[in-house]
């Protein structure tokens, strides 16, 4: 891959990470508001962007394997541009990962709360059934199935 192509691929990749960062913000809003349909749409769009990133990683694989050698073969302007793009990419990735961790914690908390609510509802149902049996006796079968 030529140096100009590497820079273009890096620029496109950083653009993808910028889109992912924006989608992470939208995702966060959907998680906070409990909007499942919107969340699923955002996750689908994120997957499309991740597929683009994977394609670009495949194109840049050879250059990344010999990165220091690549940097020696380019002028200072391109080297600074490439390093700046890598720094921005890393920063965006950290931002996206942090947002995803926060959303994961919110979703796990909701899952635990829902589990507790289900347990409480089941316990309340048992208490009500036992109370009714104690207060009114067991219901009498209206049909004798033994005959």
N, C-alpha and C positions, 0 to 999 in steps of 0.2 A: 504494500500500500504506500502510495506517495505521501510526502509530508502534507501537501495541501489537502489530500483526501482524509488524512487522519484528523486534521484540524476541523474539516467539515463534519466528519463523523462525530467528533467530540462536541461540536456546537449543536448538532442535532440531538445528541444524547443529553446534553445539558437542558435543551429545550424540553425534552421528554421529562426530565426530573422536575423542571419548573411546572409542567402540567400536572405531574404527580403531586407536587406540593399543594397546588390549588385544589386538586381533587381530594386531598387529605383534609383540607379545610372544609370542603362541602360535606365530606364524610363525617367529620366531627359534628357538624350542625345536625345532620340526620341522626347520628347516635344520640346526641343530647336531647333531641326532640322525639326520639323513639319512632322515627319514620322508616319502617322496614323496607318499603318499596323503593324509596329514594336511596337508601343505603345499598340495596342490591344493584340499582342502576349505576351508582358510583363505583361499586366494586367491579362491575362489568367493564366500565370505561377504564378503570385502573389496569385491568388485565390486558386490555388492548395496548395501553401505553407500555406496560411491562414487556409485551411481545415485541414492540418496536425496539425497546432497549436491548433485549436479547439478540435481536437481529444485528443491531449495531455492535454489540459486544463480539459477535461472531466475525464481523468484518474487521474489527480492530484487534483481534486476537494475536495476530503475528506481531503487530507493532507493540502491543503491550508486553509481549514476551521478551522483546528486545528494546525496552523503553529507553534505557540509558544510551544505547547505541543509536536509537532514533533521534534522541535529543542532540547528540553530537553532530548529526548530519543536517541539522536545520539552522537557519539564521536565528539571531537573538530575538527578533520580533516574534517569530513563530514559536520559539521555545517559551517565551513569556506568555504568549497567548495560550499555548497548550497547558502550561502549568496553572495559569489562572482558571482555565476551564475545569481542570481536575480539582482544584480547590473548591470552586463553586459546586461542582458535582458532589463532592464529599460533604459539603455543608448542607446542601439540599437533602441528601440521603439521610444525614443525621436528623434533620428537622422532620422529615417524613417518618422515620423510625420512632422518634419521640412522640409524635402525634398518634401513631398507630398503637404505641404502648398505652398511652392515655385512654384511647378509645377501647382497647382491650380490657383495661381495668374497669371502665364504666360498664361494659357489657358483662363482664364476670360478676360484678356487684349486682347487676339486675338479675342475672341468672340465679345467684344465691338467694336474693330476696324473693324471687318467684318460687324457688324451692321451699323456702320457709313458709310462704303463704299457702302453698299446696299442703304442706304438713299440718299447718294450723287449721286449714279448712277440713282436712280429713279428721283431725282430732275433734274439732267442733261437731262434726257429723256424728262421730261415735258417742260423744257426750250427749247430744240431743237424742239419739236413739236409745241410749241407756236410761236417760231421764224419762223419756216417754214410756219405756217398758216398766220402769219403777213406779211411775205415777199412775199409769192406766192399765198396767198388766200387759202380758204378751197378747198380741192379736190372735183371736180365735180363727182357725181355718174355717172357711165357709163351706168347704167341700171336703168330704172324707175320701181321701185318695186310697185308703186301705181296702176298700171294697171292690 
